[in-house]
Amino acid sequence: MPLHAREKIGRNDPCPCGSGKKHKHCCLPGYAPSIDHLWARQHEESDRLTREITRFALRKFGDLIYEAWRDFNMFDVRKPLEEAGDERQIFMPYFLFQWNPDARRTTARGQGGVVARWYMLEKSKQLTAMQRMFLEQATTKPLSFYEVVWNEPGNRMRVWDVLVGGETEVIERSGSRHLRPGDLLFAQIWHQPELAVFGSMAPICIPPDKKIEVIELRKKLKRRIAKQNRYLTPHDLLRYAELIRATYLDIRDRLFLPPVLCNTDGDPLLFHTLTFRIESGEAAFDALAPLAMGRSRAELLDDAELGEDGKLRRVDFDWIKEGNRKIKTWDNTILGHIKISERLLIAEVNSEDRAKRLRKEIEKRLGSLAVHQSTLARTFEEMGKNTPQQKAEDEELRDAEMEAMLRDPEVRKQLQATMQKQVEGWVHEKIPALGGRTPLEAVRDPDGKEMVEALLLDWERRGESDVSPNQIRPDIGALRRLLDLAPRAS
């Protein structure tokens, strides 16, 4: 795997300390400046240049900044620039160094943005050698997706370019404080004398599972140059900069969207309560009891309420089907719940599709004995708002009951074994993120293997967030062994 080496400084090159003198007339005769010294001088000079060109941009192009913001977001602007917050961290370098309002009418590449070009024309006689170097890097280096290989928080990190390959050791003081191996960054790297730094970097830390989308982007870029029989290059990243930024924007927007909760059929959660007026509770029970697949009529009546005359007054039971199409290790799946009293039938399910299916079953089995009165649909949030106190009390009770169960070693062992069986069944499931392939199928090619590794790393990360002492966790190492993958490095 190639590693970008530090650039060798020639005697007549600008001194890396930032003095503006030639190297032979500055630090070369006496001493070699430390990396910390070089970074501090260059960081100070870079900040000064950024402040100056920002003032220039606002004076000359301030009325176009909102147009640039729309271009950056590819016209899907979800927030005005004033509310963009940290997103300015990646937008302002785009505005200063890459943006070109005429980009769709020209094929010119590597020329930098309109703001930077005008600035260099106006300030050409005043720019130092180091400032020229910064401007050249800012306007010609591509943005890419980088995976953190290792990190020394507050100091430096080594990153791998997911799109074109190659590792780079980057000096980064602030952005490295909360990063971990496997995290992804959307950034631009500047290769300066003796060191590399992030010229610009998006404010979000991209989680490992989103690497799948970056790998799909890489595959798309490779297909575009396939006829040229060569590898992707940084020049290609400049050529397809908009496609790369579009991938970043898609990832960014999805990270901030609320999660879409689904049931085991893959249907979005939408809780439905169906109410029927019935002629006879006993007749309704006899007709609907077969919906509880795998449970006998006698078992369902164990918890039923009977009148003094022995007739059925109230009974609750689950709507159950055999197996599960997504989780092959499940023997059955609970689809809903049915409550029957003497004159009323209430059915509860958690998706629109199940509500339609259950209503059809009830009307088919009961016919004129049941009259549909209403169907109430509520979202997950609405369910929580209706009875927040009761919901909190129920959750607290369930947590306490589970905690008590998990203190029993035999129960823990049984639950752990059940969970592990379900988890290991994942390797045989068709995963949409893997293009409908199973993990066992995906690991047979390099891109698929990389995708599966990203999913496993994200799974491990999620497990780390729960620090309950009695919490049972899946053994992801067992999955790695089933997939013939190397153990995760510490």
FIVOGU-780212 format. One record per residue (C-alpha): z, x, y; residue in one letter. Coordinates in nm, 2 decimals, padded with zeros to 4 digits. Each point is the difference from the previous one (the first is absolute). Layout:
// FIVOGU-780212
Z / X / Y / A
...
END
This chain:
// FIVOGU-780212
00.00 / 00.00 / 00.00 / M
-00.11 / 00.17 / 00.33 / P
00.26 / 00.08 / 00.26 / L
-00.09 / 00.04 / 00.36 / H
00.11 / 00.35 / 00.10 / A
00.13 / 00.10 / 00.34 / R
-00.28 / 00.11 / 00.22 / E
-00.02 / 00.37 / 00.06 / K
00.03 / 00.09 / 00.37 / I
-00.25 / 00.24 / 00.13 / G
00.08 / 00.26 / 00.27 / R
-00.21 / -00.18 / 00.26 / N
00.11 / -00.35 / -00.10 / D
00.24 / -00.19 / 00.23 / P
00.36 / 00.10 / -00.08 / C
00.17 / -00.27 / -00.21 / P
00.31 / 00.02 / 00.21 / C
-00.17 / -00.21 / 00.27 / G
-00.01 / 00.25 / 00.28 / S
-00.38 / -00.03 / 00.05 / G
-00.05 / 00.37 / -00.04 / K
-00.20 / 00.17 / -00.27 / K
00.21 / 00.08 / -00.31 / H
-00.05 / 00.38 / 00.05 / K
00.14 / -00.02 / 00.35 / H
00.30 / -00.21 / -00.09 / C
00.19 / -00.02 / -00.33 / C
-00.21 / 00.22 / -00.22 / L
00.12 / 00.34 / 00.14 / P
00.37 / -00.08 / -00.02 / G
00.09 / -00.26 / -00.26 / Y
-00.12 / -00.29 / -00.20 / A
00.15 / -00.33 / 00.14 / P
00.19 / -00.22 / -00.25 / S
-00.14 / -00.33 / -00.12 / I
00.28 / -00.18 / 00.19 / D
-00.09 / 00.19 / 00.32 / H
-00.37 / -00.08 / -00.04 / L
00.07 / -00.36 / -00.08 / W
00.23 / -00.04 / 00.31 / A
-00.25 / 00.16 / 00.24 / R
-00.30 / -00.20 / -00.14 / Q
00.19 / -00.32 / -00.02 / H
00.10 / 00.03 / 00.37 / E
-00.35 / 00.08 / 00.10 / E
-00.14 / -00.29 / -00.21 / S
00.24 / -00.24 / 00.16 / D
-00.09 / 00.12 / 00.35 / R
-00.37 / -00.05 / -00.08 / L
00.06 / -00.35 / -00.14 / T
00.19 / -00.10 / 00.31 / R
-00.28 / 00.13 / 00.23 / E
-00.29 / -00.16 / -00.19 / I
00.20 / -00.33 / -00.03 / T
00.04 / -00.01 / 00.38 / R
-00.37 / 00.08 / 00.03 / F
-00.10 / -00.27 / -00.25 / A
00.21 / -00.27 / 00.18 / L
-00.15 / 00.10 / 00.33 / R
-00.36 / 00.01 / -00.11 / K
-00.01 / -00.24 / -00.30 / F
00.31 / -00.21 / 00.04 / G
-00.20 / -00.32 / 00.04 / D
-00.16 / 00.07 / -00.34 / L
00.31 / 00.06 / -00.20 / I
00.02 / -00.36 / -00.12 / Y
-00.36 / 00.03 / -00.12 / E
00.10 / 00.32 / -00.19 / A
00.30 / -00.19 / -00.15 / W
-00.23 / -00.27 / -00.13 / R
-00.24 / 00.27 / -00.14 / D
00.28 / 00.18 / -00.17 / F
00.11 / -00.32 / -00.17 / N
-00.36 / -00.09 / -00.08 / M
00.03 / -00.31 / 00.22 / F
00.28 / -00.15 / -00.22 / D
00.27 / 00.05 / 00.26 / V
00.33 / -00.16 / -00.13 / R
00.21 / 00.13 / 00.29 / K
-00.08 / 00.09 / 00.36 / P
00.02 / 00.36 / 00.09 / L
00.32 / -00.06 / 00.20 / E
00.17 / -00.11 / -00.32 / E
-00.15 / 00.26 / -00.23 / A
00.32 / 00.21 / 00.00 / G
-00.03 / 00.31 / -00.22 / D
-00.36 / -00.08 / -00.08 / E
-00.09 / 00.18 / 00.32 / R
00.09 / 00.32 / -00.18 / Q
-00.33 / -00.02 / -00.19 / I
-00.20 / -00.21 / 00.26 / F
00.04 / 00.23 / 00.30 / M
-00.15 / 00.31 / -00.18 / P
-00.29 / -00.23 / -00.11 / Y
-00.05 / -00.11 / 00.36 / F
00.02 / 00.35 / 00.14 / L
-00.19 / 00.20 / -00.26 / F
-00.21 / -00.23 / -00.22 / Q
-00.09 / -00.32 / 00.18 / W
-00.35 / -00.05 / 00.12 / N
-00.11 / -00.34 / 00.13 / P
-00.36 / 00.09 / -00.08 / D
00.07 / 00.11 / -00.36 / A
-00.19 / -00.28 / -00.16 / R
-00.31 / 00.10 / 00.19 / R
00.00 / 00.37 / -00.08 / T
00.00 / 00.22 / -00.31 / T
00.17 / 00.30 / 00.17 / A
00.29 / 00.14 / -00.20 / R
00.26 / 00.26 / 00.08 / G
-00.04 / -00.04 / 00.38 / Q
00.35 / -00.15 / 00.05 / G
00.07 / -00.32 / 00.20 / G
-00.12 / -00.09 / 00.35 / V
00.34 / 00.07 / 00.16 / V
00.03 / 00.35 / -00.14 / A
-00.36 / 00.09 / 00.09 / R
00.05 / -00.11 / 00.36 / W
00.33 / 00.19 / 00.02 / Y
-00.15 / 00.32 / -00.12 / M
-00.29 / -00.03 / 00.24 / L
00.23 / -00.06 / 00.30 / E
00.26 / 00.26 / -00.10 / K
-00.22 / 00.26 / -00.16 / S
00.10 / 00.28 / 00.23 / K
00.37 / -00.07 / -00.02 / Q
00.04 / -00.02 / -00.38 / L
00.18 / 00.28 / -00.18 / T
-00.13 / 00.14 / -00.33 / A
00.28 / -00.19 / -00.18 / M
-00.08 / -00.33 / 00.17 / Q
-00.36 / 00.04 / -00.10 / R
00.11 / 00.06 / -00.36 / M
00.21 / -00.31 / 00.01 / F
-00.29 / -00.21 / 00.14 / L
-00.24 / 00.14 / -00.26 / E
00.24 / -00.09 / -00.28 / Q
00.08 / -00.34 / 00.13 / A
-00.36 / -00.10 / 00.04 / T
-00.15 / 00.15 / -00.32 / T
00.26 / -00.03 / -00.27 / K
-00.01 / -00.31 / -00.21 / P
00.28 / -00.24 / -00.08 / L
00.08 / -00.04 / -00.37 / S
00.27 / -00.12 / -00.23 / F
00.25 / 00.26 / -00.10 / Y
00.25 / -00.02 / -00.29 / E
00.33 / 00.19 / 00.04 / V
00.03 / 00.26 / -00.28 / V
00.33 / 00.14 / 00.12 / W
00.21 / -00.03 / 00.31 / N
00.25 / 00.21 / 00.19 / E
00.15 / -00.27 / 00.23 / P
-00.01 / 00.09 / 00.37 / G
-00.21 / 00.32 / -00.07 / N
-00.32 / -00.01 / -00.20 / R
-00.18 / -00.17 / -00.29 / M
-00.29 / 00.06 / -00.23 / R
-00.25 / -00.28 / -00.02 / V
-00.31 / -00.07 / -00.22 / W
-00.31 / -00.16 / 00.15 / D
-00.06 / -00.30 / -00.22 / V
-00.36 / -00.04 / 00.11 / L
-00.15 / 00.36 / 00.00 / V
00.27 / 00.19 / -00.19 / G
00.18 / 00.31 / 00.10 / G
00.37 / 00.07 / 00.09 / E
00.12 / 00.10 / 00.34 / T
00.35 / 00.12 / 00.11 / E
00.07 / -00.18 / 00.33 / V
00.27 / 00.08 / 00.25 / I
00.15 / -00.34 / 00.10 / E
00.34 / -00.04 / 00.16 / R
00.06 / -00.37 / 00.06 / S
-00.24 / -00.18 / -00.23 / G
00.12 / 00.18 / -00.31 / S
00.36 / -00.12 / 00.03 / R
-00.03 / -00.31 / -00.22 / H
-00.30 / 00.08 / -00.22 / L
00.01 / 00.05 / -00.38 / R
-00.25 / 00.13 / -00.25 / P
-00.25 / -00.27 / -00.08 / G
00.00 / -00.15 / 00.35 / D
-00.34 / -00.03 / 00.17 / L
-00.09 / 00.08 / 00.37 / L
-00.30 / -00.09 / 00.20 / F
-00.04 / 00.30 / 00.22 / A
-00.21 / 00.28 / 00.15 / Q
00.08 / 00.36 / -00.07 / I
-00.06 / 00.28 / 00.25 / W
-00.04 / 00.35 / -00.14 / H
00.13 / 00.23 / 00.27 / Q
00.04 / 00.37 / -00.02 / P
00.27 / 00.08 / -00.25 / E
00.11 / -00.36 / -00.06 / L
-00.12 / -00.36 / -00.05 / A
00.14 / -00.31 / 00.17 / V
-00.07 / -00.37 / 00.02 / F
-00.21 / -00.06 / 00.30 / G
00.05 / -00.38 / -00.04 / S
00.18 / -00.21 / -00.26 / M
00.04 / -00.37 / -00.05 / A
00.36 / -00.12 / 00.05 / P
00.03 / -00.16 / -00.34 / I
00.09 / 00.16 / -00.33 / C
-00.23 / -00.14 / -00.26 / I
00.17 / -00.07 / -00.34 / P
-00.14 / 00.15 / -00.32 / P
-00.16 / -00.32 / -00.14 / D
-00.24 / -00.03 / 00.30 / K
-00.16 / 00.33 / -00.13 / K
-00.21 / -00.23 / -00.22 / I
-00.18 / -00.12 / 00.31 / E
-00.06 / 00.35 / 00.12 / V
-00.14 / 00.10 / -00.34 / I
-00.24 / -00.30 / 00.01 / E
-00.11 / 00.13 / 00.34 / L
-00.05 / 00.35 / -00.14 / R
-00.22 / -00.15 / -00.28 / K
-00.20 / -00.19 / 00.26 / K
-00.06 / 00.31 / 00.20 / L
-00.10 / 00.20 / -00.31 / K
-00.25 / -00.27 / -00.09 / R
-00.16 / 00.04 / 00.35 / R
-00.06 / 00.37 / -00.05 / I
-00.07 / -00.02 / -00.37 / A
-00.37 / 00.08 / 00.04 / K
00.08 / 00.32 / 00.18 / Q
00.17 / 00.15 / -00.31 / N
00.30 / 00.14 / 00.19 / R
00.37 / -00.05 / 00.08 / Y
00.13 / -00.20 / 00.29 / L
00.06 / 00.22 / 00.31 / T
00.19 / -00.03 / 00.33 / P
-00.34 / -00.06 / 00.17 / H
-00.04 / -00.31 / -00.22 / D
00.33 / -00.13 / 00.12 / L
-00.12 / 00.02 / 00.36 / L
-00.32 / -00.18 / -00.10 / R
00.20 / -00.28 / -00.16 / Y
00.29 / 00.00 / 00.24 / A
-00.02 / -00.38 / 00.06 / E
00.01 / -00.08 / -00.37 / L
00.30 / 00.22 / -00.04 / I
00.18 / -00.15 / 00.30 / R
-00.08 / -00.35 / -00.14 / A
00.18 / 00.09 / -00.32 / T
00.30 / 00.11 / 00.21 / Y
00.00 / -00.32 / 00.20 / L
-00.01 / -00.21 / -00.32 / D
00.29 / 00.19 / -00.14 / I
00.20 / -00.02 / 00.33 / R
-00.06 / -00.38 / 00.03 / D
00.10 / -00.07 / -00.35 / R
00.32 / 00.21 / 00.02 / L
00.12 / -00.23 / 00.29 / F
-00.10 / -00.33 / -00.16 / L
00.27 / -00.19 / -00.18 / P
-00.03 / 00.03 / -00.38 / P
-00.18 / -00.27 / -00.18 / V
00.24 / -00.13 / -00.27 / L
-00.17 / -00.12 / -00.32 / C
00.11 / -00.15 / -00.33 / N
-00.08 / 00.14 / -00.34 / T
-00.34 / -00.18 / 00.01 / D
-00.09 / 00.19 / 00.32 / G
00.02 / -00.31 / 00.21 / D
00.16 / 00.02 / 00.35 / P
00.35 / -00.14 / 00.00 / L
00.00 / -00.35 / 00.15 / L
00.29 / -00.22 / -00.13 / F
-00.10 / -00.35 / -00.09 / H
00.23 / -00.30 / -00.08 / T
-00.18 / -00.29 / -00.16 / L
00.18 / -00.34 / -00.01 / T
-00.10 / -00.29 / -00.23 / F
00.15 / -00.35 / -00.05 / R
00.02 / -00.06 / -00.37 / I
00.06 / -00.31 / -00.22 / E
00.22 / 00.17 / -00.26 / S
00.18 / 00.33 / -00.01 / G
-00.01 / 00.00 / -00.38 / E
-00.37 / -00.07 / -00.01 / A
-00.07 / 00.27 / 00.26 / A
00.21 / 00.25 / -00.20 / F
-00.18 / -00.08 / -00.33 / D
-00.34 / 00.05 / 00.17 / A
00.08 / 00.32 / 00.18 / L
00.23 / 00.18 / -00.24 / A
-00.30 / 00.18 / -00.16 / P
-00.05 / 00.18 / 00.33 / L
00.30 / 00.22 / -00.09 / A
-00.19 / 00.21 / -00.24 / M
00.22 / 00.15 / -00.27 / G
00.30 / -00.22 / 00.05 / R
00.07 / -00.30 / -00.22 / S
00.09 / -00.35 / 00.12 / R
00.36 / 00.05 / -00.12 / A
00.04 / 00.33 / 00.19 / E
-00.11 / -00.17 / 00.32 / L
00.25 / -00.28 / -00.05 / L
00.29 / 00.24 / -00.04 / D
00.07 / 00.00 / 00.37 / D
-00.12 / -00.35 / 00.07 / A
00.23 / -00.27 / 00.15 / E
00.02 / -00.32 / -00.22 / L
00.14 / -00.34 / 00.09 / G
00.28 / -00.18 / -00.19 / E
-00.27 / -00.18 / -00.19 / D
-00.15 / 00.33 / -00.11 / G
-00.31 / -00.04 / 00.21 / K
-00.14 / 00.29 / 00.21 / L
00.12 / 00.00 / 00.36 / R
-00.10 / 00.35 / 00.12 / R
-00.17 / 00.31 / -00.15 / V
-00.14 / 00.33 / 00.15 / D
-00.23 / 00.24 / -00.18 / F
-00.26 / 00.27 / 00.07 / D
-00.37 / -00.03 / -00.02 / W
-00.09 / 00.29 / -00.23 / I
-00.32 / 00.15 / -00.13 / K
-00.05 / 00.26 / -00.27 / E
-00.06 / 00.36 / 00.10 / G
-00.10 / 00.13 / 00.34 / N
-00.35 / 00.11 / 00.10 / R
00.13 / 00.28 / 00.23 / K
00.30 / 00.13 / -00.20 / I
-00.11 / 00.02 / -00.36 / K
00.35 / 00.08 / -00.13 / T
00.14 / -00.34 / 00.11 / W
00.03 / -00.26 / -00.28 / D
-00.01 / -00.29 / 00.25 / N
-00.01 / -00.08 / 00.37 / T
00.20 / -00.26 / 00.20 / I
-00.25 / -00.19 / 00.22 / L
00.23 / -00.25 / 00.16 / G
00.30 / -00.23 / -00.04 / H
00.02 / -00.37 / -00.07 / I
00.29 / -00.24 / 00.08 / K
00.00 / -00.35 / -00.15 / I
00.24 / -00.28 / 00.08 / S
-00.01 / -00.37 / -00.08 / E
-00.26 / -00.09 / 00.27 / R
-00.10 / 00.33 / 00.15 / L
-00.18 / 00.31 / -00.10 / L
00.00 / 00.32 / 00.22 / I
-00.21 / 00.30 / -00.10 / A
00.03 / 00.34 / 00.18 / E
-00.26 / 00.28 / -00.02 / V
-00.07 / 00.31 / 00.21 / N
-00.38 / -00.02 / 00.07 / S
-00.27 / -00.25 / 00.10 / E
-00.19 / 00.06 / -00.32 / D
00.30 / -00.07 / -00.22 / R
00.08 / -00.32 / 00.21 / A
-00.35 / -00.13 / -00.07 / K
00.02 / 00.08 / -00.37 / R
00.34 / -00.15 / -00.05 / L
-00.09 / -00.32 / 00.19 / R
-00.30 / -00.04 / -00.22 / K
00.21 / 00.05 / -00.32 / E
00.26 / -00.26 / 00.12 / I
-00.25 / -00.26 / 00.09 / E
-00.20 / 00.06 / -00.32 / K
00.31 / -00.03 / -00.23 / R
00.18 / -00.28 / 00.18 / L
-00.29 / -00.20 / 00.14 / G
00.11 / -00.32 / 00.17 / S
00.37 / 00.08 / -00.08 / L
00.00 / 00.25 / 00.29 / A
-00.10 / -00.05 / 00.36 / V
-00.04 / 00.31 / 00.22 / H
00.21 / -00.05 / 00.32 / Q
-00.02 / 00.34 / 00.18 / S
-00.07 / 00.37 / -00.02 / T
00.19 / 00.23 / 00.24 / L
-00.13 / 00.36 / 00.04 / A
00.22 / 00.27 / 00.16 / R
-00.04 / 00.37 / 00.05 / T
00.25 / 00.26 / -00.11 / F
00.12 / 00.03 / 00.36 / E
00.04 / -00.37 / 00.04 / E
00.20 / -00.02 / -00.33 / M
00.24 / 00.26 / 00.14 / G
00.04 / -00.17 / 00.34 / K
00.09 / -00.33 / -00.14 / N
00.32 / 00.11 / -00.17 / T
00.09 / 00.35 / 00.11 / P
00.36 / -00.03 / -00.08 / Q
-00.05 / -00.14 / -00.35 / Q
-00.27 / 00.25 / -00.06 / K
00.23 / 00.29 / 00.09 / A
00.28 / -00.14 / -00.21 / E
-00.24 / -00.04 / -00.30 / D
-00.13 / 00.35 / 00.04 / E
00.35 / 00.14 / 00.03 / E
00.11 / -00.19 / -00.32 / L
-00.31 / 00.12 / -00.19 / R
00.06 / 00.36 / 00.11 / D
00.37 / -00.02 / -00.11 / A
-00.10 / -00.15 / -00.34 / E
-00.26 / 00.27 / -00.05 / M
00.24 / 00.28 / 00.10 / E
00.25 / -00.13 / -00.25 / A
-00.26 / -00.01 / -00.27 / M
-00.12 / 00.35 / 00.07 / L
00.35 / 00.14 / -00.04 / R
-00.03 / -00.08 / -00.37 / D
-00.17 / 00.30 / -00.17 / P
-00.16 / -00.21 / -00.27 / E
-00.15 / -00.24 / 00.25 / V
-00.12 / 00.29 / 00.21 / R
-00.17 / 00.16 / -00.30 / K
-00.17 / -00.33 / -00.10 / Q
-00.12 / -00.07 / 00.36 / L
-00.12 / 00.36 / 00.04 / Q
-00.20 / -00.02 / -00.33 / A
-00.15 / -00.33 / 00.11 / T
-00.10 / 00.13 / 00.34 / M
-00.14 / 00.32 / -00.15 / Q
-00.22 / -00.20 / -00.24 / K
-00.14 / -00.20 / 00.28 / Q
-00.06 / 00.31 / 00.22 / V
-00.18 / 00.18 / -00.28 / E
-00.22 / -00.30 / -00.05 / G
-00.14 / 00.08 / 00.35 / W
-00.22 / 00.28 / -00.14 / V
-00.20 / -00.27 / -00.19 / H
-00.04 / -00.24 / 00.30 / E
-00.31 / -00.03 / 00.20 / K
00.10 / 00.11 / 00.36 / I
-00.21 / -00.13 / 00.29 / P
00.08 / 00.32 / 00.20 / A
-00.16 / 00.20 / -00.28 / L
-00.32 / -00.20 / 00.02 / G
00.11 / -00.23 / -00.28 / G
00.07 / 00.28 / -00.24 / R
00.32 / 00.06 / -00.20 / T
00.19 / 00.32 / 00.09 / P
-00.09 / 00.14 / -00.34 / L
-00.37 / -00.05 / 00.09 / E
00.04 / 00.13 / 00.35 / A
00.16 / 00.34 / -00.09 / V
-00.32 / 00.10 / -00.18 / R
-00.17 / 00.10 / 00.32 / D
00.14 / 00.22 / 00.28 / P
-00.01 / -00.26 / 00.27 / D
00.16 / -00.26 / -00.22 / G
00.27 / 00.25 / -00.11 / K
00.08 / 00.07 / 00.36 / E
00.03 / -00.37 / 00.07 / M
00.24 / -00.06 / -00.29 / V
00.21 / 00.30 / 00.11 / E
00.02 / -00.16 / 00.35 / A
00.12 / -00.33 / -00.14 / L
00.26 / 00.16 / -00.22 / L
00.13 / 00.21 / 00.29 / L
00.03 / -00.32 / 00.21 / D
00.18 / -00.18 / -00.29 / W
00.25 / 00.29 / -00.02 / E
00.06 / -00.01 / 00.37 / R
00.08 / -00.37 / -00.01 / R
00.25 / 00.05 / -00.28 / G
00.18 / 00.26 / 00.21 / E
00.08 / -00.25 / 00.28 / S
00.25 / -00.19 / -00.22 / D
00.32 / 00.21 / -00.03 / V
00.21 / -00.26 / -00.19 / S
00.21 / 00.19 / -00.26 / P
-00.08 / -00.25 / -00.28 / N
-00.36 / -00.05 / 00.09 / Q
-00.24 / 00.04 / -00.29 / I
-00.33 / 00.18 / 00.08 / R
-00.32 / 00.05 / -00.20 / P
-00.07 / 00.34 / -00.14 / D
-00.32 / 00.10 / 00.18 / I
00.00 / 00.32 / -00.20 / G
-00.07 / -00.20 / -00.31 / A
-00.31 / -00.15 / 00.17 / L
-00.12 / 00.35 / 00.09 / R
00.03 / 00.10 / -00.37 / R
-00.19 / -00.31 / -00.11 / L
-00.27 / 00.08 / 00.25 / L
00.00 / 00.38 / -00.09 / D
00.09 / 00.09 / 00.36 / L
00.20 / 00.30 / 00.10 / A
00.37 / -00.07 / 00.09 / P
00.06 / -00.04 / 00.38 / R
00.10 / 00.32 / 00.17 / A
00.34 / 00.00 / 00.15 / S
END
